[in-house]
């Protein structure tokens, strides 16, 4: 069971090693629109797909990876480029299964997503750099940014 997941995960990592596909990006989020999009408090809630949509995609990806449906709770349907930095909410190119737990788990990546959003919105990190870093090597980005403090007084996002 874990072996099949690793194959699916390795395929997703190989895709992520390529240049960011335009389909993975939300066209409404650009440098000139971040104050009205990702930097607006509650933004991700306004673009997050319904659970009806995400649960259907999650079941499909579990089936394609050869994983039993009853394992669904062990995985998050992850936005490879997170909504918090302008990832496309519904594009299949931007969605993959990610285990919740472990070194490569969603709980760890979710913390990075919040930090990158804050760094972008407080002017400490360029939007394109944040997207590139999390898309190409989110583990490396987590290490690079782990000690950075976010200028919270300039940031009121999610």
Backbone as JSON, one array per atom type, in Angstrom:
{
  "sequence": "XXXXXXXXXXXXXXXXXXXXXXXXXXXXXXXXXXXXXXXXXXXXXXXXXXXXXXXXXXXXXXXXXXXXXXXXXXXXXXXXXXXXXXXXXXXXXXXXXXXXXXXXXXXXXXXXXXXXXXXXXXXXXXXXXXXXXXXXXXXXXXXXXXXXXXXXXXXXXX",
  "N": [[0.84, -1.19, 0.0], [1.83, 1.35, 0.93], [3.95, 1.39, -0.8], [2.76, 1.75, -3.35], [1.76, 4.29, -3.01], [4.16, 5.69, -2.79], [5.17, 5.49, -5.39], [3.25, 7.0, -6.8], [3.67, 9.42, -5.5], [6.34, 9.92, -6.17], [6.05, 10.35, -8.9], [4.56, 12.72, -8.85], [6.45, 14.39, -7.67], [8.39, 14.39, -9.66], [7.03, 15.75, -11.67], [6.79, 18.18, -10.38], [9.42, 18.98, -10.42], [9.8, 20.11, -12.83], [9.38, 23.14, -14.79], [7.1, 25.58, -13.49], [3.86, 24.85, -14.36], [1.64, 26.83, -16.22], [-1.02, 26.29, -15.85], [-1.18, 25.59, -13.22], [-1.29, 27.88, -11.82], [-3.18, 30.56, -10.42], [-4.77, 32.77, -12.46], [-5.73, 35.21, -11.59], [-4.12, 36.08, -9.59], [-1.49, 38.08, -9.33], [1.57, 39.98, -9.2], [0.73, 42.66, -9.14], [-1.8, 42.42, -8.11], [-1.83, 41.34, -5.56], [-2.51, 42.58, -3.13], [-5.26, 42.72, -3.23], [-5.92, 40.12, -3.42], [-4.28, 37.45, -2.45], [-3.23, 38.69, -0.17], [-5.31, 39.68, 1.21], [-7.28, 39.44, 4.03], [-8.71, 36.33, 4.76], [-8.8, 35.47, 2.14], [-8.12, 32.89, 0.98], [-10.25, 31.29, 1.72], [-12.23, 32.21, 0.09], [-11.63, 31.23, -2.42], [-11.17, 28.55, -2.19], [-11.95, 25.29, -3.26], [-15.11, 23.5, -3.09], [-15.86, 20.92, -0.67], [-17.19, 18.84, -1.83], [-16.22, 18.82, -4.46], [-13.39, 18.52, -3.95], [-13.29, 16.11, -2.46], [-14.16, 14.28, -4.36], [-12.09, 14.41, -6.25], [-9.99, 13.57, -4.63], [-10.78, 10.89, -4.07], [-10.57, 9.86, -6.65], [-7.78, 10.16, -7.16], [-6.74, 8.53, -5.15], [-7.71, 6.04, -6.03], [-6.37, 5.89, -8.53], [-3.78, 5.68, -7.58], [-3.83, 3.23, -6.51], [-4.65, 2.93, -3.92], [-6.6, 2.12, -1.02], [-9.96, 3.31, -0.58], [-10.7, 3.74, 2.06], [-8.46, 4.78, 3.21], [-8.45, 7.48, 2.86], [-8.55, 9.5, 4.84], [-5.95, 9.64, 5.68], [-4.61, 11.24, 4.0], [-4.06, 14.47, 2.53], [-5.65, 16.47, 0.09], [-3.58, 18.09, -1.71], [-2.66, 21.38, -2.69], [-0.25, 21.94, -4.91], [1.14, 24.29, -5.63], [0.34, 26.48, -3.32], [-2.9, 27.88, -2.44], [-2.51, 30.13, -0.96], [-0.34, 31.46, -2.07], [-1.19, 31.95, -4.57], [-1.83, 29.66, -6.09], [-3.61, 27.61, -8.43], [-6.98, 26.97, -7.71], [-8.58, 24.75, -8.61], [-7.39, 23.33, -10.67], [-6.28, 20.28, -11.96], [-3.63, 19.87, -12.44], [-2.42, 21.15, -10.4], [-2.96, 19.72, -8.13], [-2.46, 17.13, -5.73], [-2.12, 14.04, -3.92], [-1.15, 14.05, -0.55], [0.48, 12.75, 2.24], [-0.73, 13.26, 5.57], [0.93, 13.09, 7.8], [4.42, 12.84, 8.89], [7.79, 13.48, 7.65], [7.57, 14.49, 5.07], [5.03, 15.38, 5.16], [1.73, 16.89, 5.03], [1.11, 18.53, 7.19], [3.52, 19.73, 7.87], [4.16, 21.06, 5.46], [1.98, 22.8, 5.25], [2.51, 24.71, 7.23], [4.69, 26.03, 6.1], [3.42, 27.16, 3.87], [1.77, 29.14, 4.99], [3.73, 30.77, 6.08], [5.15, 31.6, 3.76], [3.15, 33.04, 2.42], [2.8, 35.15, 4.22], [5.39, 36.28, 4.16], [5.51, 37.12, 1.48], [3.37, 38.96, 1.41], [4.18, 40.85, 3.23], [6.23, 41.99, 1.95], [8.74, 40.84, 2.06], [9.5, 38.76, 0.48], [9.5, 37.91, -2.91], [6.65, 37.29, -4.97], [6.83, 35.51, -7.21], [9.19, 34.15, -6.59], [8.47, 32.84, -4.22], [6.5, 31.09, -5.2], [8.02, 29.57, -7.02], [9.93, 28.4, -5.31], [8.34, 26.78, -3.55], [7.13, 25.11, -5.36], [9.25, 23.82, -6.71], [10.92, 22.75, -4.67], [9.79, 22.24, -1.86], [10.6, 21.32, 0.63], [13.24, 22.19, 0.87], [12.74, 24.92, 0.76], [11.34, 25.21, 3.14], [13.38, 24.78, 4.98], [15.1, 26.92, 4.3], [13.56, 29.13, 5.03], [12.87, 28.78, 7.67], [13.8, 30.16, 9.93], [13.15, 32.75, 9.49], [11.44, 35.68, 10.31], [8.17, 36.92, 10.06], [6.95, 40.04, 8.93], [4.52, 40.84, 10.61], [2.99, 43.1, 11.26], [2.61, 44.42, 8.9], [1.01, 42.77, 7.56], [-2.04, 41.15, 7.03], [-3.25, 38.83, 6.23], [-4.56, 35.43, 5.62]],
  "CA": [[0.0, 0.0, 0.0], [2.72, 2.5, 0.98], [4.76, 1.34, -2.02], [2.01, 2.37, -4.45], [1.72, 5.73, -2.75], [5.48, 6.25, -3.1], [5.26, 5.61, -6.85], [2.44, 8.16, -7.17], [4.33, 10.6, -4.95], [7.54, 10.15, -6.98], [5.59, 10.94, -10.16], [4.2, 14.11, -8.57], [7.7, 15.12, -7.43], [9.02, 14.56, -10.98], [6.3, 16.84, -12.33], [7.13, 19.4, -9.68], [10.79, 19.37, -10.75], [9.75, 20.87, -14.08], [8.94, 24.52, -14.64], [5.72, 25.7, -13.03], [2.91, 24.95, -15.45], [0.74, 27.98, -16.08], [-2.3, 25.77, -15.38], [-1.12, 25.46, -11.76], [-1.37, 29.22, -11.23], [-4.44, 31.3, -10.5], [-4.47, 33.96, -13.27], [-6.16, 36.42, -10.89], [-3.1, 36.46, -8.61], [-0.26, 38.59, -9.94], [2.22, 40.93, -8.3], [-0.06, 43.89, -9.02], [-3.11, 42.17, -7.49], [-1.73, 40.6, -4.3], [-3.21, 43.26, -2.01], [-6.69, 42.43, -3.37], [-6.12, 38.67, -3.49], [-3.67, 36.64, -1.39], [-2.92, 39.46, 1.05], [-6.57, 40.08, 1.8], [-7.67, 38.5, 5.08], [-9.76, 35.4, 4.37], [-8.79, 35.22, 0.69], [-8.13, 31.48, 0.56], [-11.61, 30.76, 1.92], [-13.08, 32.63, -1.04], [-11.28, 30.5, -3.64], [-11.03, 27.11, -1.91], [-13.05, 24.51, -3.83], [-16.0, 22.83, -2.14], [-15.45, 19.57, -0.31], [-17.77, 17.92, -2.82], [-15.23, 18.75, -5.54], [-12.11, 17.98, -3.51], [-13.42, 14.71, -2.08], [-14.23, 13.51, -5.6], [-10.72, 14.34, -6.8], [-9.21, 12.74, -3.71], [-11.14, 9.49, -4.33], [-9.99, 9.5, -7.96], [-6.33, 10.02, -7.02], [-6.52, 7.32, -4.36], [-7.97, 4.91, -6.93], [-5.28, 5.85, -9.51], [-2.55, 5.28, -6.89], [-4.03, 1.88, -6.01], [-4.85, 2.99, -2.47], [-8.0, 1.9, -0.65], [-10.74, 4.51, -0.26], [-10.75, 3.95, 3.51], [-7.24, 5.5, 3.62], [-8.6, 8.89, 2.49], [-8.25, 10.39, 5.98], [-4.51, 9.7, 5.89], [-4.04, 12.13, 2.99], [-4.67, 15.75, 2.18], [-5.58, 16.83, -1.32], [-2.69, 19.24, -1.6], [-2.37, 22.3, -3.8], [1.21, 21.95, -5.03], [1.35, 25.72, -5.39], [-0.81, 26.73, -2.44], [-3.81, 29.01, -2.67], [-1.95, 31.26, -0.23], [0.58, 32.2, -2.94], [-1.78, 32.07, -5.89], [-2.0, 28.43, -6.84], [-4.96, 27.45, -8.99], [-7.78, 26.19, -6.76], [-9.26, 23.57, -9.14], [-6.64, 22.67, -11.73], [-5.72, 18.98, -11.59], [-2.17, 20.0, -12.52], [-1.97, 21.72, -9.13], [-3.47, 18.92, -7.02], [-1.88, 15.81, -5.52], [-2.28, 13.47, -2.58], [0.01, 14.2, 0.32], [0.15, 12.22, 3.56], [-0.8, 14.29, 6.61], [2.01, 12.94, 8.78], [5.76, 12.53, 8.43], [8.71, 14.55, 7.21], [7.02, 15.05, 3.83], [3.6, 15.49, 5.39], [0.98, 18.13, 4.8], [1.18, 19.42, 8.37], [4.77, 20.5, 7.74], [4.07, 21.95, 4.3], [0.99, 23.85, 5.54], [3.19, 25.78, 7.99], [5.47, 26.79, 5.12], [2.49, 27.93, 3.03], [1.37, 30.33, 5.76], [4.9, 31.64, 6.2], [5.43, 32.21, 2.46], [2.13, 34.06, 2.19], [3.13, 36.3, 5.07], [6.61, 36.9, 3.64], [5.17, 37.83, 0.24], [2.47, 40.08, 1.69], [4.9, 41.87, 4.0], [7.29, 42.53, 1.1], [10.04, 40.22, 2.35], [9.77, 37.74, -0.52], [8.8, 38.13, -4.17], [5.62, 36.29, -5.26], [7.34, 34.48, -8.13], [10.18, 33.36, -5.87], [7.73, 31.97, -3.3], [5.88, 30.04, -6.01], [9.08, 28.72, -7.56], [10.53, 27.62, -4.23], [7.45, 25.75, -3.04], [6.86, 24.18, -6.46], [10.43, 23.03, -7.06], [11.53, 22.05, -3.54], [9.2, 22.85, -0.67], [11.38, 20.95, 1.82], [14.36, 23.13, 0.9], [12.18, 26.23, 1.1], [11.03, 25.19, 4.58], [14.66, 24.95, 5.68], [15.61, 28.27, 4.05], [12.74, 30.17, 5.65], [12.44, 28.38, 9.0], [14.17, 31.14, 10.97], [12.71, 34.1, 9.11], [10.24, 36.21, 10.97], [7.33, 37.66, 9.14], [6.55, 41.36, 9.4], [3.07, 40.71, 10.8], [2.26, 44.39, 11.32], [2.3, 44.81, 7.53], [0.33, 41.64, 6.93], [-3.27, 40.78, 7.69], [-3.86, 37.74, 5.45], [-5.15, 34.24, 6.25]],
  "C": [[0.88, 1.25, 0.0], [3.57, 2.56, -0.29], [4.06, 2.0, -3.2], [1.94, 3.88, -4.27], [3.05, 6.36, -3.12], [5.67, 6.42, -4.6], [4.49, 6.84, -7.32], [3.11, 9.45, -6.7], [5.57, 10.94, -5.78], [7.17, 10.78, -8.33], [5.23, 12.4, -9.96], [5.45, 14.96, -8.34], [8.41, 15.37, -8.76], [8.35, 15.68, -11.75], [6.69, 18.17, -11.7], [8.54, 19.89, -10.01], [10.86, 20.16, -12.05], [9.33, 22.31, -13.78], [7.47, 24.55, -14.22], [4.79, 25.78, -14.24], [1.94, 26.1, -15.2], [-0.62, 27.53, -15.55], [-2.34, 25.62, -13.86], [-1.28, 26.8, -11.05], [-2.75, 29.84, -11.42], [-4.16, 32.59, -11.29], [-4.89, 35.27, -12.61], [-5.11, 36.93, -9.89], [-1.81, 36.8, -9.34], [0.33, 39.6, -8.96], [1.36, 42.17, -8.08], [-1.42, 43.68, -8.36], [-3.03, 41.53, -6.1], [-2.45, 41.27, -3.14], [-4.71, 43.0, -2.05], [-6.97, 40.92, -3.4], [-5.45, 38.01, -2.28], [-3.38, 37.39, -0.1], [-4.17, 39.98, 1.75], [-6.99, 39.02, 2.82], [-8.86, 37.65, 4.61], [-9.78, 35.02, 2.91], [-8.92, 33.75, 0.35], [-9.5, 30.84, 0.74], [-12.51, 31.11, 0.74], [-12.8, 31.85, -2.32], [-11.17, 28.99, -3.43], [-12.22, 26.35, -2.5], [-13.89, 23.82, -2.75], [-15.47, 21.44, -1.82], [-16.06, 18.53, -1.24], [-16.79, 17.72, -3.97], [-13.96, 18.05, -5.07], [-12.19, 16.52, -3.1], [-13.51, 13.81, -3.31], [-12.86, 13.33, -6.23], [-9.85, 13.44, -5.94], [-9.5, 11.25, -3.94], [-10.52, 9.0, -5.64], [-8.49, 9.27, -7.85], [-5.96, 8.81, -6.17], [-6.65, 6.07, -5.24], [-6.81, 4.76, -7.92], [-3.96, 5.39, -8.88], [-2.66, 3.86, -6.33], [-4.2, 1.82, -4.51], [-6.32, 2.79, -2.13], [-8.7, 3.21, -0.24], [-10.76, 4.79, 1.24], [-9.48, 4.63, 4.05], [-7.33, 7.0, 3.35], [-8.21, 9.84, 3.62], [-6.76, 10.52, 6.25], [-3.84, 10.72, 4.97], [-4.81, 13.44, 2.89], [-4.64, 15.85, 0.66], [-4.84, 18.16, -1.34], [-2.66, 20.07, -2.87], [-0.86, 22.41, -3.85], [1.71, 23.38, -4.88], [0.14, 26.14, -4.58], [-1.64, 27.93, -2.84], [-3.21, 30.28, -2.07], [-0.92, 32.05, -1.02], [0.09, 32.17, -4.39], [-1.8, 30.82, -6.73], [-3.44, 28.31, -7.32], [-5.78, 26.54, -8.07], [-8.31, 24.86, -7.29], [-8.48, 22.79, -10.19], [-6.03, 21.35, -11.23], [-4.19, 18.98, -11.64], [-1.6, 20.47, -11.18], [-2.43, 20.9, -7.92], [-2.78, 17.57, -6.95], [-2.21, 15.34, -4.11], [-1.0, 13.69, -1.8], [-0.37, 13.63, 1.68], [0.13, 13.36, 4.58], [0.45, 14.27, 7.48], [3.36, 12.72, 8.11], [6.54, 13.74, 7.95], [8.21, 15.24, 5.94], [5.53, 15.31, 3.94], [3.02, 16.89, 5.21], [1.05, 19.08, 6.0], [2.42, 20.3, 8.31], [4.68, 21.5, 6.59], [3.08, 23.09, 4.56], [1.6, 25.01, 6.31], [4.01, 26.66, 7.05], [4.57, 27.67, 4.27], [2.08, 29.23, 3.72], [2.54, 31.31, 5.85], [5.2, 32.33, 4.87], [4.41, 33.3, 2.14], [2.45, 35.32, 2.98], [4.37, 37.03, 4.55], [6.34, 37.68, 2.35], [4.37, 39.09, 0.56], [3.12, 41.18, 2.52], [6.09, 42.42, 3.22], [8.66, 41.93, 1.33], [10.45, 39.17, 1.33], [8.91, 38.04, -1.75], [7.82, 36.98, -4.43], [6.15, 35.17, -6.14], [8.36, 33.58, -7.45], [9.48, 32.38, -4.92], [7.11, 30.8, -4.07], [6.92, 29.05, -6.51], [9.65, 27.82, -6.47], [9.62, 26.5, -3.75], [7.14, 24.71, -4.1], [8.05, 23.26, -6.69], [10.98, 22.21, -5.9], [11.0, 22.64, -2.24], [9.96, 22.5, 0.6], [12.57, 21.89, 1.98], [13.9, 24.52, 1.28], [11.85, 26.3, 2.59], [12.3, 25.4, 5.39], [15.19, 26.37, 5.53], [14.86, 29.33, 4.86], [12.38, 29.88, 7.11], [12.75, 29.41, 10.08], [13.76, 32.56, 10.63], [11.46, 34.47, 9.89], [9.46, 37.01, 9.95], [6.96, 38.99, 9.77], [5.04, 41.43, 9.55], [2.34, 42.05, 10.82], [1.89, 44.9, 9.93], [1.44, 43.78, 6.81], [-0.92, 41.29, 7.73], [-4.0, 39.66, 6.97], [-4.37, 36.6, 6.28], [-4.36, 33.76, 7.44]]
}
